[in-house]
Amino acid sequence: GEVLIRPEPKEWDDTGDFRADRSAFIPTANPDTRAIAATRRGGVEYVYTGDLLGAGTVYEMRDTGGDAQPEQTTVFTGETQSVVALSVDETGTLYVLDGLFNTFGGILAYRDLDGDGVADTSSVFLADASSYGNVIARRPGEIFGINIFLGQVERVVDADRDGVADSATVFATGWIEPPSST
């Protein structure tokens, strides 16, 4: 597989039109990369890819030179089974929507505490995420999941920061048309 990287316009916008004028292809270790997440911390670009149909391996690629070419690629975790979606919160926790966890899907949370590119801690953030089609992380311990069955976005929060979600509330609704009465 390959990942197409479109950097921030300020870095690769040669014409000032707020569109990327250049892009880069990064070969990945996953032959069936579907999920991708990226973040920037301490001047380093981190890209995570996950294996959808194979072993579920999640790779971390680090670009320290700003050239959209990773200087380091590691197996971040091999615990997952089928990576549907990935997202990273502000503190670097990687959330993985695993489509086969608990048979029907769950969200796992991973942290690299020592900076070696390999997850040191993991937790089951949300054991039943079978209705989710995607997740987006934001603040520490907070994700937004798209509930594809109900047509709504749900805010899932780990308030006590133990790695397990404490609450899920509806954040936005209205993406499914109600059945007609005709």
N, C-alpha and C positions, 0 to 999 in steps of 0.2 A: 504494500500500500504506500501511498504518498499523501502528504498533507500540504495543501496550498496555504501559504501564509500571506496574509495581506496586512502589513504593519500599519501602525497608526499614521494618519495622514501627515502629521508634523514631521515624520521621519522620511517618508517615501513619497511625499506629494511634491513632485518637481515643478508643477505648473501653478500651484496655489488654488486649485479648484476643489479642494477637500476630497479628492478621490485618489486612491493609490495608483500611482503611475508605474510601479514595479511590483512584482510578486516573486516569490521563491518557492520551489518545490523541495520538500524535505522528505527523503525516503524514511519510512518507518519500519520497525521490526515486525509490525503486525500486517499480515497479508490482507486482512479484512477490516481495516480501520474504518470505523464509522463515527465513534464518539471522539470528541476533541475538546480540551479545555486549555486555556492559557491564562497566565498571570505574570505580572512583573513585580519583583521584590528586590530591593537593594541593587538595582541596576542590572539584574539578570532576568532574562525572559525564560519562563518555564512553560513547556508544552507537554500536555499529558494526552496519550492516546490509549484507547482500549480495544480489545479484541472482542468482536461481537459473536462470532460463530465458533471460534476455536477454544482455546483454554481459558479465555477471559483475562489474559495477562494485561496489566496496565504498565506502560512505560513512561518514564519521565525523561524529557530531553531539555538540556540547559544550553542556552545561547548566552555566553558572557561577552562576546565580541560585537554584538549588534548587527551581524551579517546574515541573520536568519538561518544559520547553520549550527546545529548543536555541537558543542565541544564535548559534552558528556551525555550518554544515554544509558539509563539503568532500568532494570526491572523494578518498578516501584512496589508492586505487589503481584503475586500470582494466585491470591486467594479467590479472586472473583471468577465467575463462570461465564457470564454473558453481559458485556458492558454495553448498556443501552445509552447512557448519558454520563457525563462527567462535569463537575464544576468545583471551583476552588473558592473558599471564602477569604476574607481579608487577612486572616492569620495563617493561611497556608494549609488549612484542612481540606483534603480532597474528598469530595462526596461522589460515590459511585452508585448509580442506579443499575443494579444487577438484575437482569430480567429472569434469571433462574434461581436466585436466592429464595429459600423457603418454597421452592417449586414455582411460584408465580411472580416473584419480584420483591426486592427490598433495597433499602439504601444503606450503604456501608460508609463509614467515615475513617479516613486514614491520615496519620501525621508522621512526618519525618522530623524527629526531634534533634538528630545530630548532624543533619545537612549532608548526608552521604548519598542521597537520591533513592533511598530505600525506606519504605514505611516502617516505623518502629512501633506504632500503636495502631490498633484498629478497634472499631466498635460497630455494633449493629445500631445505626442511627434510627432507622424506621424499619421494623420487621416486615410489615405488609405495605408495600408500595405497588401492588399489582395494578392499580388504576392509573399510575403515573406514566406519562409518555416522555417527560423531560424534567430536569431539575436545574435550577440556577441558584447558586450560593451567593450570599451577600455578606452580611455582618457575621461575626463569630457565632457559630451554633445556629444559624438561620438559613433555611433554604426556602425556595418557592418551587412547588411541584405542580405540573399541569395534569390535572385529573381529567383524562380523556373520556371517561365514562359520564361524568357529570358536567363537562364543559366549563370547568372553573379552575382558577389558580388558588392553591392552598399554601398558606404560610405555615411552615413547620419549624418549631423552635425548641432548642435545648437550653432552657433557662438556667439550669444549675450547672451547665458545662461538664456533664459527666459523659458526654459522647452519645447519649440516647435522647431522642426527641421527647419532650414533655407535653407538647400541645400542637394541635393542628387546627387552624382556623381558616375560614374562607376569606380570601383576599380580593378576588374579582370573579364575577360570573357573567354569563350571557353568551357563551360561545356555541351553545346548542339551541337550535330552533325548537320551540315547544311543538309537540305533535298537533296537527290540525284536527279540528273537530268535524271535518266534512266527511 
